[in-house]
């Protein structure tokens, strides 16, 4: 790939990252199944969805 193509891809990825919600992803295993939770801190408390 050319450097200009790489720079375009980096720019596009950075724009997409800005649109993502804040927080992180947590994985919990319950009875041999994996569940994914979106975790954020609100008002000093951790909240999972």
C-alpha positions as CSV (number, residue, x, y, z in Angstrom):
1,X,0.0,0.0,0.0
2,X,1.1,3.5,-0.6
3,X,1.7,5.9,2.2
4,X,-1.2,8.1,1.0
5,X,-3.6,5.2,1.1
6,X,-2.4,4.3,4.6
7,X,-2.9,7.9,5.8
8,X,-6.5,7.9,4.4
9,X,-7.3,4.7,6.2
10,X,-5.8,6.1,9.5
11,X,-7.9,9.2,9.1
12,X,-11.1,7.2,8.5
13,X,-10.5,5.0,11.5
14,X,-9.8,8.0,13.7
15,X,-13.2,9.5,12.7
16,X,-14.9,6.2,13.4
17,X,-13.3,5.8,16.8
18,X,-14.5,9.3,17.8
19,X,-18.1,8.1,17.2
20,X,-17.8,5.1,19.5
21,X,-19.4,5.3,22.9
22,X,-17.1,5.8,25.9
23,X,-16.3,2.9,28.2
24,X,-15.0,-0.6,27.8
25,X,-16.2,-4.1,27.1
26,X,-16.2,-6.7,29.8
27,X,-16.6,-10.5,29.3
28,X,-18.2,-12.6,31.9
29,X,-18.5,-16.4,31.8
30,X,-21.7,-17.8,33.3
31,X,-22.4,-21.5,33.1
32,X,-20.0,-22.0,30.2
33,X,-21.5,-19.1,28.2
34,X,-19.7,-15.8,27.5
35,X,-21.7,-12.6,28.0
36,X,-20.4,-9.2,26.8
37,X,-21.2,-6.0,28.7
38,X,-20.6,-2.4,27.9
39,X,-19.1,-0.8,31.0
40,X,-19.1,2.9,31.8
41,X,-18.5,5.0,34.9
42,X,-21.4,7.4,35.8
43,X,-21.4,9.6,38.9
44,X,-18.6,7.5,40.4
45,X,-20.4,4.2,39.9
46,X,-19.6,1.5,37.4
47,X,-22.6,0.7,35.2
48,X,-22.9,-2.3,32.8
49,X,-25.4,-2.8,30.0
